[in-house]
């Protein structure tokens, strides 16, 4: 089954004709798979950086490389440095196209990365969490960052998943230990009542999925195995992962959105698993079918979870066909098709 045959309509043409230069650029890059030096793609990339959401967000950046206020950049949500960096990466921004992005990446590494490799909301290593770690590792790598400090961040992330060489939270004298938030191996999270957090796991696995295979250490491979086992510990379509403070899974699993921050959805779970090579795994079949079923008669997907009014840019009306969500869905279907 080809990915085109999974669609009820020609939504690819809709994306390619989009008034949004960012959507058109990513459709050319990811769905038509034009080569990086293809003149059409080169031009589309330039336009995407000069117009639309990427340009708007970069224009809001302080000359020093941060958004909203100096420091680790976690607050205020969702316009500070952490969220702006993550959003730029989801929009396809690249430091090769705009030098301001390199400045922003350096700033976040200077101010939000602890010496032990933990990305932190507070500036101290104790302010780390899987969702933050995974999101920023993924975003910086996606933006083209090539800094040895990012290697340390991936190393901590792998250790924190497997538990190798990481002391428990109670051993406060240990050089490398867990904290109240990131409280144990296998995605244990204080915000999830110390149970494994699937939202955090997906962010971590998404970051590992774009780490070049040749750069994956034995420890990284073990961490990936932990993540795959956890995400497939239940049917991803049911999403009945551990819920520390609730009797049932969050309804947000089935609300496809854009952008994606720490709240996640079934579609991003598929993005991570497909990115790691599990697109044809029968355990993912129900989730893929659910993704297909959510398209409309024109092969488009609607925006069901949004951040309208909270980020620098709005990305369409809620419950209406959305180019960004459709792009996300088509990437997954293309990868498995």
PENOR-V317370 format. One record per residue. N is the residue number from 0. RES is the residue in one small letter. PHI is phi in radians with two decimals (* if undefined). D_LAST is the distance of its C-alpha to the last C-alpha in Angstrom with 1 decimal. Layout:
N:RES:PHI:D_LAST  N:RES:PHI:D_LAST
This chain:
0:x:*:6.0  1:x:-1.33:4.6  2:x:-1.22:4.3  3:x:-1.11:8.0  4:x:-1.25:8.7  5:x:-1.49:8.2  6:x:-1.75:11.1  7:x:-1.52:14.7  8:x:-2.73:15.9  9:x:-1.58:15.6  10:x:-1.27:15.7  11:x:-1.07:14.6  12:x:-1.06:18.0  13:x:-1.03:19.7  14:x:-1.22:18.7  15:x:-1.23:19.7  16:x:-1.67:22.9  17:x:-1.05:23.6  18:x:-1.30:27.1  19:x:-1.52:25.9  20:x:-1.10:25.9  21:x:-1.19:24.0  22:x:-1.10:21.0  23:x:-1.07:21.1  24:x:-1.03:21.3  25:x:-1.21:18.4  26:x:-1.16:16.2  27:x:-1.13:17.4  28:x:-1.27:17.0  29:x:-1.69:13.6  30:x:-1.71:11.6  31:x:-1.51:13.5  32:x:0.98:14.1  33:x:-1.15:17.8  34:x:-1.18:20.0  35:x:-0.95:22.4  36:x:-1.68:25.3  37:x:-1.10:24.0  38:x:-0.95:26.9  39:x:-1.14:24.8  40:x:-1.26:23.0  41:x:-1.02:26.4  42:x:-1.16:28.1  43:x:-1.10:25.5  44:x:-1.13:25.8  45:x:-1.10:29.6  46:x:-1.11:29.6  47:x:-1.10:27.5  48:x:-1.51:30.1  49:x:-1.64:33.0  50:x:-2.28:32.1  51:x:1.35:30.4  52:x:-1.05:29.8  53:x:-1.03:29.8  54:x:-1.09:33.2  55:x:-1.08:34.6  56:x:-1.15:33.9  57:x:-1.14:35.3  58:x:-1.17:38.3  59:x:-1.51:39.0  60:x:-1.34:39.2  61:x:-1.18:42.6  62:x:-1.00:43.7  63:x:-1.27:43.8  64:x:2.00:40.1  65:x:-2.14:39.9  66:x:-2.05:39.4  67:x:1.23:41.8  68:x:-2.74:44.0  69:x:-1.20:44.5  70:x:2.05:43.6  71:x:-1.04:40.5  72:x:1.52:38.9  73:x:-1.42:37.6  74:x:-2.03:39.9  75:x:-1.42:40.1  76:x:-1.29:36.8  77:x:-2.11:34.6  78:x:-2.07:36.2  79:x:-1.40:37.5  80:x:-1.08:36.1  81:x:-0.96:33.6  82:x:-1.26:31.8  83:x:-1.18:32.1  84:x:-1.10:30.6  85:x:-1.09:27.6  86:x:-1.16:27.2  87:x:-1.02:27.5  88:x:-1.12:24.8  89:x:-1.19:22.4  90:x:-1.51:23.5  91:x:1.51:22.7  92:x:-1.17:26.3  93:x:-2.50:27.5  94:x:-1.17:30.9  95:x:-1.21:30.8  96:x:-1.61:31.0  97:x:-2.54:33.6  98:x:-1.13:36.2  99:x:-1.12:36.7  100:x:-1.18:33.5  101:x:-1.08:34.9  102:x:-1.13:38.0  103:x:-1.17:36.2  104:x:-1.11:34.3  105:x:-1.11:37.7  106:x:-1.10:39.4  107:x:-1.17:37.0  108:x:-1.20:37.3  109:x:-1.21:41.1  110:x:-2.02:41.5  111:x:-2.05:38.8  112:x:-1.94:38.3  113:x:-1.34:40.9  114:x:-1.00:42.3  115:x:-1.44:40.5  116:x:1.70:37.1  117:x:-1.53:36.6  118:x:-1.35:35.4  119:x:-2.35:37.9  120:x:-1.41:38.7  121:x:-1.95:42.4  122:x:1.82:43.1  123:x:-1.79:43.9  124:x:-1.02:41.7  125:x:-1.15:42.2  126:x:-1.55:40.2  127:x:-1.56:36.9  128:x:-2.78:34.0  129:x:-1.01:30.5  130:x:-1.11:28.9  131:x:-1.17:31.1  132:x:-1.06:30.6  133:x:-1.14:26.8  134:x:-1.05:26.6  135:x:-1.34:29.0  136:x:-1.06:27.8  137:x:-1.10:24.3  138:x:-1.11:25.9  139:x:-1.12:28.4  140:x:-1.14:26.0  141:x:-1.12:23.5  142:x:-1.35:26.6  143:x:1.76:27.5  144:x:-1.18:30.4  145:x:-2.27:31.8  146:x:-2.25:34.7  147:x:-1.02:35.8  148:x:-1.17:36.4  149:x:-1.22:32.7  150:x:-1.05:32.6  151:x:-1.13:35.2  152:x:-1.16:33.1  153:x:-1.17:30.2  154:x:-1.12:32.8  155:x:-1.05:34.3  156:x:-1.06:31.0  157:x:-1.15:30.3  158:x:-1.11:33.8  159:x:-1.18:33.8  160:x:-1.34:30.8  161:x:-1.47:32.3  162:x:1.54:35.9  163:x:-1.13:37.0  164:x:1.27:40.3  165:x:-1.97:40.2  166:x:-1.39:43.3  167:x:-1.17:43.4  168:x:-1.04:44.3  169:x:-1.29:47.9  170:x:-1.55:48.5  171:x:-1.31:49.4  172:x:-1.60:51.0  173:x:-1.22:47.9  174:x:-1.17:46.5  175:x:-2.15:42.9  176:x:-2.59:42.4  177:x:-1.46:40.5  178:x:-2.27:41.6  179:x:-1.11:41.9  180:x:-1.42:38.5  181:x:-1.49:36.5  182:x:-1.79:38.6  183:x:-3.11:37.0  184:x:-1.25:34.2  185:x:0.98:30.9  186:x:1.26:30.5  187:x:-1.07:33.8  188:x:-2.44:34.9  189:x:-1.05:38.2  190:x:-1.27:36.7  191:x:-1.98:35.1  192:x:1.00:38.4  193:x:1.20:37.7  194:x:-1.63:34.7  195:x:-1.05:31.2  196:x:-1.86:29.4  197:x:-1.19:25.7  198:x:-1.04:25.7  199:x:-1.14:27.2  200:x:-1.05:25.0  201:x:-1.13:21.9  202:x:-1.09:23.6  203:x:-1.13:24.6  204:x:-1.17:21.3  205:x:-1.11:19.7  206:x:-1.15:22.5  207:x:-1.11:22.1  208:x:-1.16:18.4  209:x:-1.78:19.5  210:x:-1.30:22.5  211:x:-0.89:22.3  212:x:-0.96:22.1  213:x:-1.16:25.4  214:x:-1.72:27.0  215:x:-1.49:26.2  216:x:-1.32:29.4  217:x:-0.95:30.0  218:x:-1.16:30.8  219:x:-1.06:27.6  220:x:-1.11:25.6  221:x:-1.14:27.8  222:x:-1.11:27.1  223:x:-1.08:23.4  224:x:-1.06:23.9  225:x:-1.00:26.1  226:x:-1.14:23.6  227:x:-1.08:20.7  228:x:-1.05:23.4  229:x:-1.22:24.6  230:x:-1.16:21.3  231:x:-1.72:20.5  232:x:-1.22:24.2  233:x:-2.47:23.3  234:x:-1.19:20.4  235:x:-0.97:18.8  236:x:-1.19:18.7  237:x:-1.55:22.4  238:x:0.93:23.1  239:x:-1.57:26.5  240:x:-1.39:27.2  241:x:-0.99:30.9  242:x:-2.12:32.6  243:x:-1.12:35.9  244:x:-2.17:37.8  245:x:-2.50:36.1  246:x:-1.55:35.9  247:x:-2.58:32.3  248:x:-1.17:29.1  249:x:-1.10:29.0  250:x:-1.14:27.8  251:x:-1.19:26.1  252:x:-0.97:23.1  253:x:-1.81:22.0  254:x:-1.91:23.1  255:x:-1.29:20.4  256:x:-2.39:22.4  257:x:-2.86:23.1  258:x:-1.25:24.4  259:x:-2.04:23.9  260:x:-1.94:26.9  261:x:-1.54:28.0  262:x:-1.17:27.1  263:x:-2.16:23.4  264:x:-2.50:20.9  265:x:-0.99:18.2  266:x:-1.12:15.6  267:x:-1.24:17.2  268:x:-1.05:17.2  269:x:-1.13:13.4  270:x:-1.02:13.5  271:x:-1.19:16.0  272:x:-1.17:14.4  273:x:-1.13:11.0  274:x:-1.09:13.3  275:x:-1.62:15.2  276:x:1.67:12.6  277:x:-1.88:12.3  278:x:-1.13:8.7  279:x:-1.73:9.0  280:x:-1.25:12.6  281:x:-1.04:13.8  282:x:-1.21:16.0  283:x:-1.67:13.3  284:x:-1.02:12.2  285:x:-1.15:15.0  286:x:-1.14:14.4  287:x:-1.12:10.8  288:x:-1.13:12.5  289:x:-1.13:15.2  290:x:-1.08:13.3  291:x:-1.05:12.0  292:x:-1.18:15.6  293:x:-1.45:17.2  294:x:-1.38:16.2  295:x:-1.59:19.0  296:x:-1.14:19.5  297:x:-1.71:18.6  298:x:1.30:15.3  299:x:-2.03:17.1  300:x:-1.98:17.8  301:x:-1.63:21.4  302:x:-1.48:23.3  303:x:-1.96:24.7  304:x:-2.31:26.1  305:x:-2.39:27.9  306:x:-2.18:30.7  307:x:-0.97:32.4  308:x:1.44:35.8  309:x:-1.86:35.2  310:x:-1.90:33.4  311:x:-1.14:34.6  312:x:-2.37:32.1  313:x:-1.69:30.9  314:x:-2.16:27.3  315:x:1.97:27.8  316:x:-1.40:29.2  317:x:-1.16:28.3  318:x:1.16:26.7  319:x:-2.04:25.7  320:x:-0.92:22.4  321:x:-2.27:21.7  322:x:-1.15:20.1  323:x:-1.23:19.8  324:x:-1.18:18.2  325:x:-1.06:15.8  326:x:-1.02:14.9  327:x:-1.05:14.3  328:x:-1.14:12.0  329:x:-1.16:9.9  330:x:-1.02:9.8  331:x:-1.12:8.4  332:x:-1.11:5.7  333:x:-1.14:4.9  334:x:-1.15:5.6  335:x:-1.64:3.8  336:x:-1.53:0.0
